[in-house]
C-alpha cells in the first residue's frame, strides 16, 4: 500500500516554482518603487509624505479585486484568473515609467494595485486544491518565499539598472517579464490534480483523498454561507491581525532602501541594492524555518505572534543603536520578524472554513488587511516630514506589530477552531 511518505510529490516541483516566479515578478513591480524613489529626486522631486503615498496607494487599489478574484478562482479557474491579471499588471507596471506628474504616478500605482490585488487570493485557492492541510503552511511558505527571494535578487538588479538607465526605463523594463511568464503559467499550471497530465495516478488519488478528509474534519461552523462567513468573529480577528502586521511589514519594507541609503551616504544605487538584499536573505531563512516548525508542532498562534515580537524588539533597539554594522544587524532581525508569519498565518483560514466559502474569507482578510500596506508607508513618510527623522515612524510601526502580536496570542486561542489543536490533530492523523 502506498503511504503519504512514499507518494510521488511532483506538485512540489511543478506548482510551487511556477507560482513563485510569477509572484516574484508581481512583488518586483510592487516594490521596485522603494528602490527607485530615492533616485527620482533630480527630475521628479517628491516630499517624504508624497513618497509614502506613492508606495502606499498601491494597496488602496489592491483591495478592489480581492474577493471577486478569489470567487472567480474558486468557481471558475485560478489558472485563467491569474493569467488575465498578469497581463494587466504588467501593462500597468510599465505605465509607471511614463508618468509626467505626481497625480499620474499615484494613478498608475493605484491601477497596478487593482490588477495585482486578485493574484494573492487566487493562488491561495490554487494551493488549497493541491496541498492538504498538513502540508499547507510549508506550501504557503515555499510559494511566499518568492517575496524575500524577489527582494534578494531584484534589489541589486534594480540598483544596477539605476546606475546605467534612467528610472523611467527601469519601470518599463521591469513591467515586461510578467507578459512573458504569463505564457509559461498558461501551459504549466492546472487548477487541480485531475486536470494535470504530469500528475501520477498515485499522487492524484493521495491529494484528492487527503483534501476530502480535511473537508470532512472541519467543524460545522465552517459550513456557513458568504454573509455569515464575513460576520464570523474568527475571520474578523484574522483581518485585524493581518492589518496590524502588514502595516508594520510594508512600512518597514518600502522604507528599507531609503534607510540603507541614508546609512551609506553617497553609496551607488548598486551598493544600496546589494545591502538591501542582506536583510531579505535572513528573512527567507526565518520564513521557511518558521513554517516548517509550525507544520511540525501545529502551533500556528505562536508562529504568528512570536516573530512580530522579535520585529518589535529590532525596531525599538534600532532607535538606540548607532553604527552601520549594528544597524544592519537589527534591520535583519526586523526583516526576519515581519516575514516569518506568512506561511502559518495563511494556513489558519483553511482550518475552519470549507472550500466553498474560503475564497471570500481569504479575499476579505487580504483586502482589508492590506490596507495596512497603505497605512505603514504613508505613516512613516508623514512622520519623517513632521520630525525630520524616520525614527518616529519606525516606533509607530512597532506599535502596530505589538497590536497584531497581542491579538494573535490572546484572541486566536487554541480552544478556538482557528487554534492550534485542530492542526496538531491533522498532523498526527
N, C-alpha and C positions, 0 to 999 in steps of 0.2 A: 504493500500500500504506500502511495506517495504521501509524505508528510509535508507540512508547511516549510520545514527546513530544507527539503530536497526539491521542492517545486521550482521549475525554471523561473527566473525573475528578469526576463528581458525588458519588462516595463521600466525597470530602474535605469536601463541604458538607452531606452528609446524616448519615453515620455519626458523624463526629468531633464536630460540635456537640451532637447529641442525647446522645451518650455523655458528653461533657464536662460538660454541665449536670447530667446525672444524678449524676455523681460529685462535682461541686461541692457538691451537696446532701448527699451522704454525708459529704464532708470537713467540711462545716459542722457536721453533727450529731456528728461525731467530735471536732472541735477546738473547738467553742464552749465546752467546759468550761474551756479555757485562758483565755478572756476572762472567763467567769462566776465562776470560783473566787475570784479576788481580791475579789469583791464579795458573797460569800456569808457573810462572817465575822460579821455582826451577828446573824443568827438561825440560822446553821448553821456555827459555828466549826470549823475543821479545822487540824491541825498541818501543817507542811511535808511530812512523810512521808505523811500522810493525803491531802493534795492530790496528791502524786506517785502514790499508789496509785489514787486516783480517776481520774487521767489515764491511768495505765498499765495498769490491769486490763482495760480495753477490749481490749488486744492479747493477753491470755490467752484471752479468748473468740474473738478474731479468727482463731485458728489452727484451730478445730474444723471449719469448713466449707470450708477452702481446697481440699483435694484432692477431697472429694465434689462441691463445686460446679463445680470445673474439669472433672471427669469428666462430670458432667451436661451442662455446656455443650458439651463435645466430642461426646458420644454422643447427647444428646437435643436440647437447644436452649439456646444462650446467651441468646437473647431471652426465653424463658419463665423461665429460671432467675433472671435479673436482675429481671424483673418481680415474681416472688414475693418475692424478697429486699427489694426496695424497699418493698413494703407492710409487711413485717415490721419492717424497721429504722425506718421512720417511726413506727410504734406504739411501739417500744422507746425512741426518742428522746423522744417525748412523755412516757413514763413517768418520765424523769429529773426532770421538773418536779413529780412527785407524791410523791417520796420524803420520808420523815419521820425517817430515821436514816442514819448513815454506812453501815451494812450494806446498807440498801436502795439507797443511791446506788451502792455497789460492785456490787450485783447488777444494777441497771439498766444500768450501763455495761458490765458483762460480757455481758449479753444483747444489747445494742446491737452489741458486737464480734462476737458469734456470727453475727448476721444480716448485718452488713456485710462480714464476712470473705470470703464467697464471691463478692462482686461483682468484686473486682480480677482474680482469675484468669479469671473468666467473660468479662470484657470483653477481656482479652488474647487469649483464644481467639477471640472475635468478630473482633478486629482481624487476627488471623492468617488469617482467611478472606476478608479484604477487601484487604489490603495486602501485596504481595510483599516479600521481604527487603530489596531495595534501597530501599524506602520505609519500612521498619518502624520505624527509630529516629525518623524525623520524625513518623510516625503516632502512635507511642507518646508522643512528647514533646508533640504537639499535644493529644492526649487528656489526658495527665498535667499539661498546663499548667493544667488545672482546679484543681490543688492550690494553687499560689500565687494564681491568679485568685480562688479561693474566699476565701482569706485577705484579699486586697486589697479585695474587695467586702464581705465579711461581717464582718471585724473592725470597721470603722467602724459598720456596721449594728448589730452586737451591742452595741457601746458605746452607740450612740444609744438602742437599746431598753432597755438597763440604766438609762439616765438617766431613762426615762419609765415603765418597767414593772418589776415585781419579777422576780427571777431565775427563779422558778418559771414565770411566764408566758412568759419568753423561751425556756426549754427547750421548752415545749409548742408555742408558735407556730412555732419552727424545726423541729419534727417534722412539721408539716403539709405543706410543699411536696413531699416525696417521694411522698406519696399522690396528689397532683395530677399530677406529672410521670410517674408510672407509666402513666397513660393515654396521654400523648404517646409514651412509649417503646414501648408496645404497638403503636401504629399506624404509627410511623415507622421502626422497626428491623426488618431481616430478617437471618437467620443467615448468609446467603451471597448473592452476586450473582444466582444462579439463582432466588432466591425474591423478589427485589425488583422491583417493577413499574417503578420510576423509573430503573433502570439501562438504558442503551442496549445493543444487541447488541454494538457495538464494545468498549465498556468491559467488558462481561461476558466476552467472549472474551479480551481482553487480560489481565484479572485471573486467569482460570482457567488460561490458558497459562503466565503467569509463575509462579503458585503451583506448577503441575506441574513446571516447570523447577527451582524451588527444591527441591522434594522429591527430584527425581532427582539433584541435585547434592550432596545431603547424604551424609556418609560412612557406610559400612556399620555402624559402631559405633552410629549413631543409630537402628538398627532393633531395638534390644533391647526386651524386654518391660518391664512395670512394675517388677518386682523388681530387674532389672539396672539400670534407669534410676535407681532410688533409691540403688543402691550405686555408681553412676558417680562417679568422683573429681571430674570436672568439675562435676557437679551439686552435690556436697558443698562444693566450693570456692566456688561461687556462693552457697550458703547461708551460708557463713562470711562472705564479703564483705558480703552483704546484712545479716546480723545486726549486724556491727560498724558499718556505715554507718548503718543505721536506728536503732541505739542513739544515735548522735550526732545524727541527724536529728530524732527525736522528743523527745530530751532538750532540744535547743535549741528546737524548735518549740512545745512545750507550756509552756515556761517563759518564752518571749519576752515575752508581755504582762506577766507579773509583773516581769520585768527592766525593761521600759519604765515600768511604774507606779512602781517604786522610783526610777528616774531622774528622773521628773517630779514626784514628791512628791504634791501634792494635786490633780493634774490630774483632770478629769472622765473618766468612762468613755468618752465620745465622743472626747475628745482622745487617750486611750490607744489607742482603736481606730484612729483615723486614723494615728497614729505607727506602730502595729504594721503597717499596710499598706505602709509605705515599704520595709522590707527585702524583703517579698514581691514588690514591683514589680521590684526589682533581680533577685530570684531568677527571675522569669518570663523576663526578657531573657536571663539566663545559661543557663537551661534550653533555650530554643529555639535559641540560638546553638550551644550545645554539641552538641545533637542534629543540627543541620544539618551542622556540621563533621564529626561522626562519620560520617554517611552519605556525605559527600563524600570523606573520607580513608580510610574503612574501619577506622580505628584505634579500636576500642571500648575497648581496655585503657587507653589514656591518657585517654580521655574519662570513664572511671570513676575512675581513680586521682588524676589531677591536681586536679580540683575538691575532692576530700577534703583534699588537702594545703593548698589555699588556705583551706579552712574551719578547718583546724588552726591555721594562722597567725593567722587572725582571732580564734579563741577564746583563744589564748595571749596575743596582743597586748592583748586586752580586759582582761586582768588587770593590765596595766601602765599603761593609759591612763585618765585621768580627764577629765571634761568631757563635756557632753551631745552636742555635735556629733561629737566624735571617737568616742565610744562608739556613737552611731547609725551612723556610717560603718562601724565594724567589725562591727556587727550585720548590716549589708547585705552585707559581704564573706562572713560566715559563711553567711547565707541563700543567697547565690549558690552557694557551695561545696557545700552539702548538697543543694540541689535539682538542680544541673546534671547529675548522673549518671543521672537517671531514664530518659530515652529510650534512651541507649546500653546501659545495663545490661540492660534488658528486651528488647533486640534479641539479646542473647547466646544465650539458650537455644534460640531458633529456628534458630540457625546449624547446630546439630548434631543436634537431635532431631526425629524425624519427627512428623507431626501426631497420630498415634495415641497417642504417649506424652508429648508435650509438656505436656499438661494436668496429668499427675501431677507432672512436674518443676517446672512453674511453681507448682503448688499447694504442693509441698514447700518450694520456695525462699521463697515468700511466707509460708507458715505459720510455719516455724522462724525465718526472718529477721525477721519482725515481732515476735517475742518481744523483740527489741531495743527495740520501742516500749513494752514494759513496763519493761525494764531502764533505759532512759535517763531517763524522767520520775521513776521511783522513786529512782534513784541520786542525781539532783540534789536531790530533796526530802529524802532521808535525810542527805546531806552538808550540806545547808543547816541542818537541825535540829542536826546534830553540831557544825558550825563556826560557825553564825550568819551565814554568807555563802554566796552562790551561786557564788563564785569556784572553790572546790574542785570543785564538781560540773561546772563547765564545763571545768576541766582534765581531769577524768576522761573527759568526752565526747571531748576532743581525743585521748586515748589510744586510745579505740575507733576513731575515724576513722583514726588512724595505722595501726592493725592492718588495717583494711579497705583502705586505700590500698596497704599493703605486699603483701597477698595478691593484690590486683588486678594489681599491677605485676610481681611476681616469680613468681607461680604461674600466672596466666592468660596464659601466654606466647603470642606469635604462632605458634610451632611447633605449639601445641595446636590441635585442630579448633575449639575455642572462640575461638581467637585472631583476629588481625586479617586474615590473608591471605585467608581464605575470604570475608570481607565485601568486601575490595577486589576480589576476582575477580568477585563478584556485581555490584559497582558498575560494573566496566568491561566486563561481558559485553555 
